Amino acid sequence: MAILHKLDRLIANEIITLTFVITASLSSIMIMAKIPRYAQLLFSAPDTGTTFLMLLLMILPSIIKFTVPISLLISASLVTIRMAADRELEAWMASGVSILRLSAMPSFIGLIVMLISLFSALIFEPYSNKQFEKFRWVQSRKAVEELIKDSLREKSFNKSNVLDSDRVNILLYMQDISKDRSEFKNVFLAAKTSNEKYYSAIVSSAGSLKKKLNAGFPDYIFSLNKGTAYSIKQSDKSISYYLKENLETFQLQKKDMKRNEFLSYPNLSDFTITYFSEMNISLVNTLKNKFKGDMNFTENTNQLYPIAYFEMLDKEKEKNPEWSKDTKIIEKLIFIFKQISVPISTIFLPIIGICLGIQDPRRKQFGVYLGIGIVVFVLYASISICQQLALSFVLPPFLMLFITPIALIIIIALLLRWRLRHPPSTGFIAFVRDDLLKIKIFSKKG
């Protein structure tokens, strides 16, 4: 027993050390690849250094949940290759150690890594997203305070870097501003996004700026009274399109529809006028988009812990009896099951790494690295296929929890069967006979 404990300590020390080094390397590469996506955020934020650190906090959990399992697979393979090259593997074979006993410690490490990946995906990632959302709110509040202090002037158009961004151009005019900058008269506000041709405008006789709490956060509410909103929406269809769609109304002959004169007419536009008695605008929430990160989920769903996430899904299912055909709900189910599926599959990766690493030391190890690539491809391809089938309403999303681990179990069975047919040494059959040859699929005749 003592010698087996020594084997476990040896394997654990090498695998843990290699996993840490490989995880650090892969994570650094992935972080450097993701940082350019946030270039606009970094350059537009008031405090670039703090923003960079908060970005790392937000990015790191989503990277760790993928890099740690892959690093464990690679390290288990490399340790087994090293043991085979140094003839240690043959020595353990000769001493009666079976392949399942050799896999005991790597499997235990796989269990620990699985728990770390689950914690990263289900706890650490929502926490980091929530903290980054708070940080964006603080940054936006500072920008609003800067705007109120330095950029608001009466009887002039206020146009500053705080108001503008690559997505929205904003123009603000106030006829009169009180000394404490809390009351305004004759306000004009115009805004235009980058993909729109015309500005939307708001004209109000009076306005005020109030500091209130919004979802527990201090916010500045820009309140406008007794005003009018003007907006123009241009159609992407030409006039000939609407004429063809309404032949009975316009009663035009077919030959007239072919005339090129229709092309000279501009596209149709809708001009909308809206009267309001009061309009409240959250300045912090509006300017928060200026410091926007890579957040693709609405309603802050990526900030919810598992229990709250499933409670949110249950409420949406109650509101929509046909939820199984609702793409948005299916996407949310896929997200949470994907967060669970990859970490659960981690427990099988060290066993696959050992099976790949059992090689003839006299041969080149190209096949091992090719096998690692194939395993990683199968892991994420199975997830992607399940995701597409779920979005097509062919399979229920929860099957992602089972299909990916089953795919890895099949890979383990195929690797062991192939190794039994093509053993790396004469002692290999004895190395696996007692544990595996009793199972039919591993027998030579099977």
N, C-alpha and C positions, 0 to 999 in steps of 0.2 A: 504493500500500500504506500509506503514511504516513497518508493521510486516512481509510482504513478503520480503522487502529489508533486514530486520534482518535475515530472513531465508537464503537469498542468501549469506550474509556476513559470516554467521556461516558455511555454506557448503563450501564456497570458502576457508576460512581460514583452515579448516580441510583437505580438499582435496589437496590444494597446499602444505601444510606442509608435509602431508604424501607422496605425490608424490615426493617431494624433497628428503626426507629421503630414500624412497624405491629406487629411481633412483640412489642415491649415493651408496647404498648398492649393487644393482645389477651391476652397472657400475664397482665398485671396484672388484667384483668377476670376471666379464668378462675380465677386464684388467689383473688381476693376472693369469687368464687362458691363455691369449694370449701372455704374456711376454715370457714364455719359448720358443716360436717359434723364438724369436729374440735373443736367447742366443749367437749364433755365432756373430751376429752383435754387441752386447754389448761388448763381450770380444775381438773382433778384432778391434774395433774402437779406435782411439787414445785418445779420451776424453769420458770416459764411462758415466760420470755424464750428460754432455750435450746431449749425444746420447740418454740417457734414457728419458730426458725431451722432446726431439724431437719425440721420439717414442710415448710418451703419446699424444703429439699434433696430431700425425698421426692416432693413434688408437681411440682416444676419439670420433670424429664425427661419425664413423661407429658404435660405441656402443650406443651413445646417441639416434640415430634415431630408435633404437629398444627398449632400456630400458625405455625411457620416456613414450611411449604409453602403455607398459605393466604396468608400475608403476601407470599410471593414472587409468587403469582398476582395479588394486588391491586396490588403495586408495578409489575409488568411492564405491567399494563393502564394504570395511571396515567401511567407514563413515556411509553407510546405515545400516550395521549390528549394529553399535554402537547406532544409532538413534532408531532402532527397539528394542534393548535391554533396552534402557533407557525410553522406551514408548514415546519418542518424535515423532516418526512416527505416532503413533495412535493419538496423540494430533493434529498434523497437518492435519491428515485425518478428524478428528472431526471438525476442523475449516474450512473445505471446500477446502483445497489445493489438486489439482489433481496431478496425477503422472507426467503429462507433465509439469506442473508448477514446480514441485519438480526437474525435470530434466533440467530446463532452465539454471541455473548457471553451473552445470556440463557440459552441452553441450557447453556453452560459453568457459569454461576452455578447453574443448576438441578442440575447434576451435583454441585457442591460442597455445595449444600443437601441433596441426597439423601444424601451421605455423612455430613453432620452429623446428619440425622434418623435414619439407621441407627445411628450411634454413640449417639445419645441413647436410642433404643428398645432396642438390644441390649446396650449396655455401661453407659451412665450410669444408666439406670433400674434394672437389677438391683443395681448398686453402691449407689445411694441407698436402695433398699429394704433391702439388707443392713445398711447403716450405721444406718438407722432401727430395725431389729430389735435391733441391739446397743445402741442408745440406750435402747430400751424395757426391755431387760434391766437396764441400769445403773440406770434410774429405779426399776424394780421391786425391785432389790437394796437400794437406799437405803430404799425403803418397808418392806422386810422388816427391815432393821437398825433402823429407827425403831420398828417393832412390837416387836421383841425388847427394845429398850432401855426403852421408855416404857409399853407397853401390856400386857405380860404380868404378871399379878398372881395370886398363889395365893389359893384359897378365895373367888374372885369371878368373875363372868361377864365375860369380856373382849370388849367390843364397841366398835370404834373406826372412825374414818373410813378407816383403811388397809384394814381387813378388808372393809368394806361398799362396794358400788357400786350403780349403778342396775340391774344384772343379777343380782347375787347378794347375799344377806344371810347373814352368817356369825356364829355364836355359839361362843365357846370358853371352857371352864372347866377349871381344873387345881387339884387338891387340894393338891399339894406341888410346889414349884419349887426346884431347887438354886441355890446362890449364884451360880454362873457361868451360870445359865439354860440349861444344856445337858441336864439330866435332869428328867423330870416323872413324877408318879404320879397315877393315877386321872384320866385325861383324858376330857373330853366335848367333842365337836365336832359342831355342827349347821349345815347349810347348806340354803338354799332359793333357787332362781332366781325371777325375777319372774313367770314364767308357770306356776309350780307352786303348789299349794295347801298342801302339807305339807312339813315339814322332813325331810331325810334326816340321820340321826344316827350317830355313831361313838362307842363307849365302849371305852376301853382301860385296862388296869391300869397300864401304864408306857409312857413315851415318851422320845425323845431328840432333840436338835437337833444336826445335824452339818453342817459346812461342807465341801462337796465340789465337784469340777469336773463340770459338766454340759455336754456338747458344747463343751468348751473354755472355758466361762464359770464363774466362781465362783457357787455356788448353796448355799442352805440347805435341807437335807433334813430334813423333819419325819418321824421314824420312830416308828411306834406298834407295840406288841407285845401279843400275846394279847388281842385285842379282838373286838368284835362290831359289825357295821354293820346299821342298820335303815333301810329305805326303803319308801315308799308310792307306788304308781303308780295314779292314778285313771283309769278308762276314760272316754272321751268318748261312749260309747254308753249308752243307758238300759237298764233291765232288760228292758223289753218287746222290745228288739232281739234280745237273746240268747235269749229265749223263742221268738220267731218263727224264729230260725235253728236251733233245736233242738226242733222239734215232736215228733219221735219220742221224744226223751228225756223231755220234760215231759208229753206227751200231753194237751194242753189243747185244748178246743174253740175253734173260730174265734170264736164269739160272746164267749167269755171274753177274747179278745185285744183286744177293742174297749173294754173297761172302763177308765175313767179312773183306777181305783185304782192301776194300775201307775205312773202318773206321780208318785205321792206317794213312791215308793221312791227312795232316793239311787242315784247311779251306782255301779257295782261298782268295787272297789279291790283291788289286789294288795299284800299286805304281805310284804316279803322280809327274811329274816334271814340274814346272812352272817358266818361265823366266820373269823377269820384269825389266823395266827401272827405275821405281820409285814406292815406296810403303810408304804410310803415315799411321801411327798408332797413334790414340789418347790415350795417356797413362792414362789420367784422366778417360776417358770413359771406358777404359779396366779395370783399377783397381777399378772402381766404383762397379763392381760386387762383390768385396771382402766385401763391406759394404752393401750388398743387403738386403732389407727388404721383407715383404710379399706382393710383387707387382706382380699380375698375369696378368695385362693388358699390352699389347704391345702398342707402339706408344704413351705412356703417355695419354691414353684416360681417365684414372681415375683422370687426372688433369684438365680436361676441364669443364668449366661452361656450363649450359644447352644450351645456344644459340650456343656457339662454338661446343658443342657436336653434336647438330642436323645439323649444317652446315657441320661438318665432315662426318656425315652419308649421307647427301644429295650428297656430292661429291662421296662417295663410291657407292651410288645407280646409279649415272650417269655413272660411269665407268663400272658398272655391270648391264646390263638390266635384268638379271635373279637373282637379289639380293634376291628375296623372297625365293629362294632355296639355298642361301648361308648361311651356318651355322655361319660363323664368324660375318656377318652383323646381323643375327637374335640374336646372343648372345649379341651384343652391344645394340640392341633395347631392349632386355629383361632387361639388366642392368639399363638403364635409366628409363624404365617404372616401374621397381621394386623399384627404388629410389623414385618414385612418389607415387606408389600404397600404400605402408605401411603408410606413413604419412597421406594420404587422409583418410584412414580407421580409423585413430585415433579419429575422431569426433564422431564415433558411440560407442567407447569403454566405456565412462562414463555412457551412457544410459544402456548398457549391465551390467555394474557394479551395477547400482541402481536396475535393475531388479533382479540380483542375490542376492543382499543384503536384499531385502524385504523378511524376514524370520520370522517365529514364534520364538520369543526370548526364548521360553521354550525348543526348540530343539537344538541339536548340529549343528554347522555350517560347518560340513564336506562337505555337498553338495555344499556350496558356493565355497570352494577351488577347489573342483572337477570341478565345472562349469568354474572357471577361467582357469584351465588347458585345458579344452575342447575348450574354446574360443581361447586361444593362439594357440592350435594345429590346429584348423580350419583356423585361420588367415594365418599361414605360410604354412599349407598343401595346401590351395587354391592357394597360390603363387607358390609353388613347382609344383603343377599339371599343372597350366597354363604355367609354364616355360617348362616342359617336352612336353606338347602338342604343344607349339610354336616351339621347337627344332625338333619335328617330323613333322612340317609343317601342323598340323591339325588346329590350331587356329592362327590368327594373334597376334603378341605380345601385341598390344595396348589394347586387351581385359583384360589384367591384371589390368588396371585402373578401370574396372567396376565389374569384377567377385568378387574380394575380398570385396569391400563395399557391394555388393548385398548379399554375404554370411553372413556378419554381420547383415544386415537388416533382413534377414530371421531368424537369431538367436534371434534378439529382438522380432520379431513377435511370434516365438515359445515360448519364455520365458513368454511373456505376456499372451498368450493363455493358457499356462499351469497354470499360476498363477490364471487366472480367473476360471479354472476348480478346482484348489486346493488353495483357498485363505488362507493366513496365519491368517486372523482374520475376524470377521463379518463385520468390517468396510471397508474391502479392496474393495469389489464390488462397494461401493459408491465412493471410492477413484479413481476408473478408469472408472466408468460408463459413465459419460458425454463425456469423451474424446475418449474412445475406443469402446464402445459397439455399436456405430453407424456404425463402420466398420464391415463388414460381417464376416471376418475371426476371429474376436475376440468374436463374439456372442456365447452363450452357445450352441445354436443349430447348429452353423456353422460347 
